[in-house]
Structures are given as C-alpha cells and as structure tokens.
C-alpha cells in the first residue's frame, strides 16, 4: 500500500474519531442544560433561571457566552452556599427569549419580572463581564431593589481608542466562533490557549495557572457548550449600547473588582465605574486578566461575601 493511501486512511480515521468525540460531547452538553433550569413567561418573553444556596438573596448575572449555568459557576466560585443565588439566562441565551430590538434596559426590566415571580423584593447583585451593563441599569432603574452591586471584570462604558479596538476585535472573533457548535468545540479542544487569549488572558496568566485555577477555567470554557443556543445573546452583547454616564445615578453600595491586565474588558471600565458611581470602591489585582475570578478566587470570594453582608440592611 502506498504512503499516500496510508496517510489518507490515517486522516480519515482521525476525522472519524474527532467527529465521534464531537457528537458525544455536544450530546452531553445539550443534555446538561436541558432539564436543570426553570422557565417562566414575562412581559419581556421567557426567562430561564436556576436557584441554589440559602441565605440572603443574590441575583447573579452571567457574562457573554454564558447562561444560567455560568451564573451557577460564578455563584459556586464567589458565593459558595452562604447565599440564596438566582441565576437567570440573559436575552438570547439558552431558553431565554431573544428579541431583535431589545436593550440592556429591557434586560434589567426582565430581572424585575423574575424577582416579582419569585416574590423577592430586594437583592444583592453580582455581575460578571458583559453581565455588567444590564446589572448597572437594574441598579439605575430599580434603586429600591438593590442592596449592593458587585462588578466582576465588567464592561461599563464605550470607547473608541486603539486598545479598545483590539478588545473589540477579540469580541468579534468570539462572536463568530459562537455561531456554530462544531467550531467552538474544535477551537476549545485544539486551540484552548488561543481561546483563553481571546477571552482576555495574556500568556503569563495562562502559564501561571495552578491546578485548581486551570480546573475552574476549564469548567467555564467547557460549560459554554453548546454555543448555538447562546449565539443570539453573544451577538446582542457585542452590539448593544453601554450604560456610560447613566451609571452616575446609581445609589447602591458598589464594589468594583478588576485586573489591570484584563485584555477583553479593559481596566478603564473599572476606573470609569469607580469615578462615576458615588461611593464605589475599587479592588484591583495586578494580574489575572479577564479570568481574574479564577486566578484570585479566594481573595475575591472574601471581598465579595463581606461586602454583600455588610450592606444587607441598606
């Protein structure tokens, strides 16, 4: 048998194995998100959510590429079981309705719908990444319902300089990858380091992961499967208008947590939030990038839990 024929057989075999692995992983991913959540109807469409923990209520708002399952990961990493967390899927994620002309204000109003359904008057709010805009606007629109607001590596304000252009290009690339289950799956398997870089972590951060940190990051990446039922939400996040100066109206106690080397949601977002929201407090980490909640998990966990509890009566 010729070398070319052997190579062809080897390539076909490798492709068959890859296809089988993809089918098995994606089947498991769809099964994982199918029955673990609840869906309720509202004036803003269907809202998917999951509840967990016990104690004071906390609304956990996921980032781009997430859903209620990423909200659950955030709750586990930052809140533990010391709070009763409510993790919705935002517009266009999993089983939450996507509306073509929706805004982050509409998403904030959907949070109020969900809390009304659950009979919860007031919550602490914890938001990650691009969960920030709707969480900020929830605090603007419903000041009486927010005991405290925590922003973890959040997007806050728009910008048009060169650094922001580079961050936007990362967002555009991620949006393209999130259109197809097979493309995201292949990227996460074959180009995981490059995917982490697109997610806002530099090479030093990636190379410095401990075993536990890497396991948490791997869970975040793997839990984005399947991406197809999240793609509308990712596209929405990438184009919707940011809150910008409107956040000056926020009166809730606000904690801003950010890494200086974040390459996706740039550190200037944290500086803008801290200088614009009255009384906001900034906790800065020199390294961790956009994956800082994994790199600095214990420190962030302690800061956030103490902050939420100290403001429960406000």
C-alpha positions as CSV (number, residue, x, y, z in Angstrom):
1,X,0.0,0.0,0.0
2,X,1.4,3.4,-0.9
3,X,2.3,6.1,1.6
4,X,-0.4,8.4,0.2
5,X,-3.0,5.7,0.8
6,X,-1.8,5.1,4.4
7,X,-1.9,8.9,5.0
8,X,-5.4,9.1,3.6
9,X,-6.6,6.2,5.8
10,X,-5.0,7.8,8.9
11,X,-6.6,11.2,8.2
12,X,-10.0,9.6,7.7
13,X,-9.6,7.6,10.9
14,X,-8.6,10.8,12.8
15,X,-11.6,12.7,11.3
16,X,-13.9,9.9,12.3
17,X,-12.6,9.8,15.9
18,X,-12.9,13.6,16.1
19,X,-16.5,13.5,14.7
20,X,-17.5,10.8,17.3
21,X,-15.9,12.8,20.1
22,X,-17.8,16.0,19.0
23,X,-21.1,14.2,18.7
24,X,-20.7,12.6,22.2
25,X,-19.6,15.9,23.9
26,X,-22.3,18.0,22.3
27,X,-25.0,15.5,23.1
28,X,-23.9,15.6,26.7
29,X,-23.8,19.4,26.7
30,X,-27.3,19.7,25.4
31,X,-28.5,17.1,27.9
32,X,-26.7,19.1,30.7
33,X,-28.6,22.3,30.1
34,X,-32.0,20.7,29.1
35,X,-33.6,19.9,32.5
36,X,-31.6,21.8,35.2
37,X,-33.4,25.1,34.9
38,X,-36.9,26.6,35.1
39,X,-38.6,28.9,32.5
40,X,-41.3,31.5,33.3
41,X,-43.1,33.8,31.0
42,X,-43.0,37.6,31.4
43,X,-43.8,40.8,29.6
44,X,-40.3,40.6,28.2
45,X,-40.5,37.0,27.0
46,X,-39.5,33.7,28.6
47,X,-36.9,33.9,31.4
48,X,-34.8,30.9,32.2
49,X,-33.3,30.7,35.7
50,X,-31.9,28.4,38.3
51,X,-31.9,28.8,42.1
52,X,-29.4,27.5,44.7
53,X,-27.8,28.0,48.1
54,X,-29.5,29.5,51.1
55,X,-29.4,32.8,52.9
56,X,-29.7,36.4,51.7
57,X,-30.8,36.6,48.0
58,X,-28.3,37.4,45.3
59,X,-29.0,38.0,41.6
60,X,-26.0,36.5,39.7
61,X,-25.7,37.9,36.1
62,X,-23.6,35.9,33.7
63,X,-21.2,37.2,31.1
64,X,-21.0,36.7,27.3
65,X,-21.1,33.1,26.2
66,X,-22.8,32.1,29.5
67,X,-26.3,31.3,30.6
68,X,-27.8,30.2,33.9
69,X,-25.1,27.5,34.1
70,X,-22.3,30.1,34.0
71,X,-24.2,32.0,36.7
72,X,-24.2,28.9,38.8
73,X,-20.4,28.6,38.3
74,X,-20.0,32.2,39.4
75,X,-22.1,31.6,42.4
76,X,-20.2,28.5,43.4
77,X,-16.8,30.3,42.9
78,X,-17.7,33.5,44.7
79,X,-20.7,33.0,46.9
80,X,-20.4,29.3,47.9
81,X,-23.6,28.1,49.7
82,X,-23.8,31.1,52.0
83,X,-26.4,33.0,49.9
84,X,-29.6,32.2,48.0
85,X,-28.5,32.8,44.4
86,X,-30.8,33.4,41.5
87,X,-29.0,32.8,38.1
88,X,-31.0,33.8,35.0
89,X,-30.1,33.3,31.4
90,X,-30.0,36.7,29.8
91,X,-31.8,37.5,26.5
92,X,-30.8,35.1,23.7
93,X,-29.1,32.6,26.0
94,X,-30.3,29.1,26.1
95,X,-34.1,29.2,26.7
96,X,-34.5,32.9,27.5
97,X,-36.2,34.8,24.7
98,X,-34.2,36.9,22.2
99,X,-35.9,40.0,21.0
100,X,-34.3,41.7,18.0
101,X,-34.7,45.2,19.2
102,X,-34.1,44.6,22.9
103,X,-31.8,46.8,25.0
104,X,-29.9,46.3,28.2
105,X,-32.7,48.4,29.9
106,X,-35.2,45.7,28.7
107,X,-32.9,43.0,30.2
108,X,-32.9,44.9,33.5
109,X,-36.7,45.1,33.5
110,X,-36.8,41.3,32.9
111,X,-34.8,40.9,36.1
112,X,-37.5,42.8,37.9
113,X,-40.1,40.5,36.3
114,X,-38.2,37.4,37.5
115,X,-37.9,38.8,41.1
116,X,-41.6,39.6,41.1
117,X,-42.3,36.0,40.1
118,X,-40.1,34.7,42.9
119,X,-41.6,37.1,45.5
120,X,-38.3,38.7,46.2
121,X,-38.3,42.5,46.8
122,X,-34.6,43.2,47.2
123,X,-31.3,41.5,46.2
124,X,-27.6,42.0,46.2
125,X,-26.4,41.9,42.5
126,X,-23.2,40.2,41.3
127,X,-22.3,40.6,37.7
128,X,-19.5,39.2,35.5
129,X,-18.1,40.7,32.4
130,X,-20.8,41.7,29.9
131,X,-23.4,41.0,32.5
132,X,-22.3,44.4,33.8
133,X,-24.4,46.7,31.6
134,X,-27.8,45.2,32.5
135,X,-26.8,44.8,36.1
136,X,-25.8,48.5,36.3
137,X,-29.1,49.5,34.6
138,X,-31.1,47.4,37.0
139,X,-29.5,49.4,39.8
140,X,-30.4,52.6,37.9
141,X,-34.0,51.7,37.2
142,X,-34.8,49.9,40.5
143,X,-32.7,51.5,43.2
144,X,-35.1,50.3,45.9
145,X,-34.5,46.7,44.9
146,X,-30.7,46.6,45.1
147,X,-28.9,46.3,48.5
148,X,-25.5,46.2,46.8
149,X,-23.9,45.9,43.4
150,X,-20.7,43.9,42.7
151,X,-19.0,44.2,39.3
152,X,-16.5,41.5,38.4
153,X,-14.4,42.4,35.4
154,X,-17.4,44.2,33.9
155,X,-18.0,46.2,30.8
156,X,-19.3,49.6,31.7
157,X,-18.6,52.3,29.1
158,X,-17.8,52.5,25.4
159,X,-14.6,53.8,24.0
160,X,-13.0,54.2,20.5
161,X,-9.3,54.2,21.1
162,X,-6.7,51.7,19.8
163,X,-6.7,49.5,22.9
164,X,-10.5,49.2,22.8
165,X,-10.4,48.4,19.1
166,X,-8.1,45.5,19.9
167,X,-10.5,44.3,22.6
168,X,-13.5,44.7,20.2
169,X,-11.7,42.5,17.7
170,X,-11.5,39.8,20.3
171,X,-15.2,40.2,20.9
172,X,-15.9,40.0,17.1
173,X,-13.9,36.8,16.8
174,X,-15.6,35.2,19.8
175,X,-19.0,36.2,18.3
176,X,-18.1,34.4,15.0
177,X,-16.9,31.3,16.9
178,X,-20.1,31.2,18.9
179,X,-22.3,30.8,15.9
180,X,-21.5,27.1,15.5
181,X,-21.3,24.2,18.0
182,X,-18.6,22.4,16.0
183,X,-16.5,25.5,15.6
184,X,-16.4,26.4,19.3
185,X,-15.9,22.8,20.2
186,X,-13.0,22.4,17.9
187,X,-11.4,25.7,19.0
188,X,-11.8,24.7,22.7
189,X,-10.2,21.3,22.1
190,X,-7.4,22.2,19.6
191,X,-6.7,25.9,20.4
192,X,-7.6,26.3,24.0
193,X,-4.6,28.6,24.8
194,X,-5.6,30.8,21.9
195,X,-9.2,30.8,23.1
196,X,-8.1,31.8,26.6
197,X,-6.2,34.7,25.0
198,X,-9.4,35.8,23.1
199,X,-11.2,35.6,26.5
200,X,-8.8,38.3,27.8
201,X,-5.9,36.5,29.5
202,X,-2.3,37.1,28.5
203,X,0.3,34.4,28.1
204,X,1.8,35.0,31.6
205,X,-1.6,34.5,33.2
206,X,-2.3,31.3,31.3
207,X,1.2,29.8,32.0
208,X,0.8,30.6,35.7
209,X,-2.4,28.8,36.4
210,X,-2.3,26.4,39.3
211,X,-4.1,23.1,39.0
212,X,-7.2,24.4,40.8
213,X,-7.3,27.6,38.7
214,X,-7.0,25.7,35.5
215,X,-9.8,23.3,36.5
216,X,-12.1,26.3,37.1
217,X,-11.2,28.0,33.8
218,X,-11.7,24.6,32.0
219,X,-15.2,24.4,33.5
220,X,-16.0,27.9,32.3
221,X,-14.9,27.0,28.8
222,X,-16.5,23.6,28.7
223,X,-19.8,24.9,30.1
224,X,-20.1,27.3,27.2
225,X,-21.0,24.2,25.1
226,X,-23.4,24.1,23.4
227,X,-22.9,27.6,21.9
228,X,-25.6,27.6,19.2
229,X,-28.4,28.3,21.7
230,X,-26.3,31.1,23.1
231,X,-25.2,32.8,19.9
232,X,-28.0,35.3,19.7
233,X,-27.1,36.5,23.2
234,X,-23.4,36.8,22.3
235,X,-24.3,38.9,19.2
236,X,-26.6,41.1,21.3
237,X,-23.9,41.7,23.9
238,X,-21.4,42.6,21.2
239,X,-23.6,45.4,19.7
240,X,-25.9,46.8,22.4
241,X,-25.3,50.3,23.8
242,X,-23.3,50.5,27.0
243,X,-24.7,52.4,30.1
244,X,-21.9,55.0,30.0
245,X,-22.6,58.1,32.1
246,X,-26.0,56.9,33.2
247,X,-24.4,54.9,36.0
248,X,-23.9,58.2,37.9
249,X,-27.5,57.8,39.0
250,X,-26.6,54.6,41.0
251,X,-27.0,54.9,44.7
252,X,-26.5,51.3,45.8
253,X,-23.2,50.5,47.5
254,X,-20.9,49.3,44.7
255,X,-17.8,47.1,44.7
256,X,-15.7,47.0,41.5
257,X,-13.3,44.1,41.1
258,X,-10.9,44.2,38.1
259,X,-7.5,43.1,36.9
260,X,-5.1,45.7,35.4
261,X,-4.1,43.2,32.7
262,X,-7.6,42.4,31.5
263,X,-7.4,42.4,27.7
264,X,-11.2,41.9,27.0
265,X,-13.0,44.3,29.4
266,X,-10.2,46.9,29.8
267,X,-9.3,48.2,33.2
268,X,-10.5,51.6,32.3
269,X,-14.1,50.2,32.8
270,X,-13.3,49.8,36.4
271,X,-11.8,53.3,36.7
272,X,-14.8,54.8,35.0
273,X,-17.3,52.9,37.2
274,X,-15.4,53.9,40.4
275,X,-15.1,57.6,39.4
276,X,-18.7,57.8,38.2
277,X,-20.8,55.8,40.8
278,X,-21.0,57.7,44.0
279,X,-19.0,56.0,46.8
280,X,-18.0,53.0,44.6
281,X,-15.0,51.0,45.9
282,X,-12.3,49.5,43.6
283,X,-10.4,46.3,44.4
284,X,-7.6,46.0,41.9
285,X,-5.4,43.0,41.0
286,X,-2.2,43.4,39.0
287,X,-2.7,40.1,37.2
288,X,-5.4,37.6,36.3
289,X,-6.7,39.2,33.1
290,X,-10.4,38.6,32.3
291,X,-10.1,35.3,34.2
292,X,-9.3,37.0,37.4
293,X,-12.1,35.3,39.4
294,X,-10.2,32.0,38.8
295,X,-6.7,33.4,39.4
296,X,-7.7,35.4,42.5
297,X,-10.7,33.3,43.6
298,X,-10.1,33.2,47.4
299,X,-9.4,36.9,47.7
300,X,-12.4,37.9,45.6
301,X,-14.6,35.4,47.4
302,X,-13.7,37.0,50.8
303,X,-14.1,40.6,49.5
304,X,-17.5,40.0,47.8
305,X,-19.1,38.0,50.6
306,X,-18.1,40.5,53.3
307,X,-19.3,43.4,51.1
308,X,-22.7,41.8,50.4
309,X,-23.3,41.0,54.1
310,X,-22.2,44.5,55.3
311,X,-24.8,46.1,53.1
312,X,-27.8,43.9,53.6
313,X,-29.6,46.4,55.7
314,X,-29.2,49.2,53.2
